[in-house]
Amino acid sequence: MQPKIAVILPCHNEVVTIADVVTQFKIALPHAKIFVYDNNSTDGTDHAAKKAGATVCYEPLQGKGNVVRRMFSDIEADIFIMADGDGTYDATVAPMLVKTLHEEKLDMVVGARPHSSENGQYRTGHQIGNRILTWFVAVIFGRDLKDMLSGYRVFSRKFVKSFPALSKGFEIETELTIHSLHLQLPMLEVETKYSARPDGSASKLSTWRDGLRILWTILLLFKD
């Protein structure tokens, strides 16, 4: 039987890129249903996504964690593919990630970004912060990790429907990773291509503010 696949894309002001992201995932996974969850965009992201053929939903509570919690609750599928709407992740490898999840009976596959940044894909602060936080979680939970903060992930239905999402913002990737490590759920990191944002598209991640929130989330989850 053909598994029911949902591509879920949380978005806030990504009108420059969202149509192309939707199109690329439609090409890579023609049988998948694509959902764009608009998080209070003011630039017409929702209209661009609809025109490209996505199902558009709305989450009024600001923050990526709030959006992910809503997506996980609302959508029914056998396999879930989560990516950002900024065009930085490679949709062409999605079938390979789905195949890896299915054949190896995993609950999560992470599209890990390469450590090198040749074309400005990473801001330096983001790259250093990601390495430090990923190392910290690996030390605490005893597993070598490459990219704890990647937003490109494939999940089983079991993972999605049992995940107790608590985060409101960009801490959500940390919570997803630690949930998997703590419960010893089968997961795998697969290195994937990572591209720079196109002109006119800006990152919503604040290096220091969100980095401190992620660190605080790690400490709270470790305490619990």
Protein Blocks (a to p, Z undefined) as FASTA:
>chain_A
ZZddddddddehilkmmmmmmmmmmmmmmmbccddddehiaehmmmmmmmnopacdddfb
gcjklmmmmmmmmpgcfbdcdddfeopacfklmmmmmmmmmmnopabdcddddfbdfkom
acfklmmmmmmmmmmmmmmnopacfblmbcbdcddfklmmmcccfbfblmlmmmmmmmmm
mnopacdddddddddddehiacfbdfklmmmmmmmmmmmmmmZZ
